[in-house]
Amino acid sequence: MYGWIWRHLPGNAWVKALISLALALLVVYVLFQYVFPWAEPLLPFNDVTVNDQ
């Protein structure tokens, strides 16, 4: 998959590396802004079962 993406990016190796970095940052941004907030209520992180004894 990564080889396919690398071959289809325009430019030389430096330009491809810069575009790849920008795409990775875009993916991280989308995950933190949209995907993780949507999935957070579905995850059991707030279901704590600690008892006072």
C-alpha angles and dihedrals in degrees: 000000000000091000090053091051091047093051093050097049114099125240137027126312095281093051091046090050091050092048090047091052091049091049092049091050090049091052091050091048093051091048094051096041102041117005102045095045089049093049097041097084089051094056122087097229094116095050096097118171103193114144128206105232 
